[in-house]
Amino acid sequence: MKSRLIAIISLVILFSCHAKNPGPVNMEDTLKKTMQAFLYKAVNNDSTHVKYRIDKVIFYDDKTRYICNFTVHVSAKNFDTTGIMKANISKDSLKVDRFQ
């Protein structure tokens, strides 16, 4: 009887614990979506003139923000190129400060 009670309590504790912070893969997706929304906001969400595709993101988790390097593929009517953009994104993903 005692061992059953210990087993049940252990299972309840085991299944009640969950991760509170998103993992790195989820954070990468969130940062990519935030940056892509920021880029399209600059062209008023008109993808007929320019299209952005974020291929890769490298980020550092600072105390108040994420410091990010994005590999961005840009295609427009006259050109098609890939480059690196640097930006700081707030923890709540509402503020984007692009500086290169």
C-alpha positions as CSV (number, residue, x, y, z in Angstrom):
1,M,0.0,0.0,0.0
2,K,2.8,2.3,0.9
3,S,4.7,1.7,-2.4
4,R,1.5,2.4,-4.4
5,L,1.1,5.7,-2.7
6,I,4.7,6.7,-3.3
7,A,4.4,5.6,-7.0
8,I,1.2,7.6,-7.4
9,I,2.7,10.7,-5.8
10,S,5.9,10.4,-7.8
11,L,3.8,10.2,-11.1
12,V,1.8,13.2,-10.2
13,I,4.9,15.2,-9.4
14,L,6.6,14.0,-12.6
15,F,3.7,14.9,-14.9
16,S,2.9,18.2,-13.2
17,C,6.3,19.7,-14.0
18,H,6.7,21.4,-17.4
19,A,9.2,23.9,-19.0
20,K,8.3,27.5,-18.4
21,N,10.6,29.0,-21.0
22,P,10.4,28.1,-24.7
23,G,13.2,26.1,-26.0
24,P,15.8,27.3,-28.4
25,V,14.0,25.9,-31.4
26,N,10.8,27.7,-30.5
27,M,12.7,30.9,-29.7
28,E,14.3,30.8,-33.2
29,D,10.9,30.5,-34.8
30,T,9.5,33.4,-32.7
31,L,12.5,35.6,-33.6
32,K,12.2,34.8,-37.3
33,K,8.5,35.6,-37.3
34,T,9.1,38.8,-35.4
35,M,11.8,40.0,-37.7
36,Q,9.9,39.1,-40.8
37,A,6.8,41.0,-39.6
38,F,9.1,44.0,-38.9
39,L,10.5,43.9,-42.4
40,Y,7.1,43.7,-44.1
41,K,5.8,46.5,-41.8
42,A,8.4,48.8,-43.5
43,V,6.9,48.1,-46.9
44,N,3.3,48.2,-45.6
45,N,2.8,44.4,-45.9
46,D,3.0,44.7,-49.7
47,S,4.9,41.7,-50.9
48,T,4.5,42.6,-54.6
49,H,7.5,44.9,-54.5
50,V,9.9,43.0,-52.2
51,K,9.9,39.6,-50.6
52,Y,11.8,38.6,-47.5
53,R,12.8,35.1,-46.4
54,I,14.7,34.7,-43.2
55,D,16.9,31.6,-43.6
56,K,18.8,31.5,-40.3
57,V,19.0,33.3,-37.0
58,I,21.9,33.4,-34.5
59,F,20.9,35.0,-31.2
60,Y,22.2,35.8,-27.7
61,D,19.8,35.8,-24.8
62,D,20.6,39.0,-22.9
63,K,18.9,40.2,-19.7
64,T,16.4,42.5,-21.4
65,R,16.6,41.6,-25.1
66,Y,17.7,39.1,-27.7
67,I,20.8,40.2,-29.7
68,C,20.3,38.7,-33.2
69,N,22.0,38.2,-36.5
70,F,19.6,37.2,-39.3
71,T,20.5,35.7,-42.7
72,V,17.9,37.3,-44.9
73,H,17.1,36.5,-48.5
74,V,15.6,39.6,-50.3
75,S,14.1,39.4,-53.7
76,A,12.6,42.3,-55.6
77,K,11.8,43.1,-59.3
78,N,15.4,44.1,-60.1
79,F,17.6,42.1,-57.7
80,D,17.8,38.9,-55.7
81,T,20.3,38.8,-52.8
82,T,21.2,37.3,-49.4
83,G,22.6,39.3,-46.6
84,I,23.0,39.7,-42.9
85,M,20.8,42.0,-40.7
86,K,21.5,42.7,-37.1
87,A,18.7,43.6,-34.7
88,N,17.8,43.7,-31.0
89,I,14.4,42.3,-30.1
90,S,12.8,42.8,-26.8
91,K,11.9,39.8,-24.6
92,D,8.2,40.3,-25.3
93,S,8.9,40.4,-29.1
94,L,7.1,43.8,-29.5
95,K,10.1,46.1,-30.1
96,V,12.7,45.6,-32.8
97,D,15.8,47.8,-33.1
98,R,17.5,47.1,-36.4
99,F,21.0,48.6,-36.6
100,Q,22.5,47.0,-39.7
